[in-house]
């Protein structure tokens, strides 16, 4: 009896030790962390537009653009080139926007990638770095501040030690056709 009690206690201790030392699954919170980073990027972009381009319209979030931005970040996270162009020389974001929102209007895309090493994903730090990098790049800054854009979608994807952010912009054509 005593031997089986000791064996049972030993088994319980091993299970407890395994539970403590077992690798933790990525928190369901990684999805929440990606969403948090997307929201923080949107806030920071709004602040930059308000400060540096007060005449530009506020960027409205757009569900279609959010899906496109998320798809672009996910594609890069899973092996697509970290580029505005794909292997065939096409521009996937532009093609997706035209397919979903129509062939007219202004379209832009900003992409960002960060390799973190072993650290955990910090949505606040990632969002700050992404927007700071975009604002430090002439072409990306132009997209952020352009009055031609009035809608945007942001997508963040974290895979392993690498995080990606994409912001897709859209605006009306210069001379929209008016119904007669």
NORCORHU-V258205 format. One record per backbone hydrogen bond with DSSP energy under -1.0 kcal/mol. CO is the residue of the C=O (numbers start at 1). NH is the residue of the N-H. Records with the same first field share a line. If there is no record, write none. Layout:
CO=NH ; NH
This chain:
1=5
2=6
3=7
4=8
5=9
6=10
7=11
8=12
9=13
10=14
11=15
12=16
13=17
14=18
15=19
16=20
17=21
18=22
27=30
29=33
30=34
31=35
32=36
33=37
34=38
35=39
36=40
37=41
38=42
39=43
40=44
41=45
42=46
43=47
44=48
45=49
46=50
47=51
48=52
49=53
53=56
60=152
62=66
63=67
64=68
65=69
66=70
67=71
68=72
69=73
70=74
71=75
72=76
73=77
74=78
75=80
76=79
81=83
86=89
90=86
91=95
92=96
93=97
94=98
95=99
96=100
97=101
98=102
106=171
108=169
110=167
112=165
114=163
122=126
123=127
124=128
125=129
126=130
127=131
128=132
129=133
130=134
131=135
132=136
134=137
137=141
138=142
139=143
140=144
141=145
142=146
146=149
150=60
151=170
152=62
153=168
155=166
157=164
159=162
161=116
162=159
163=114
164=157
165=112
166=155
167=110
168=153
169=108
170=150 ; 151
171=106
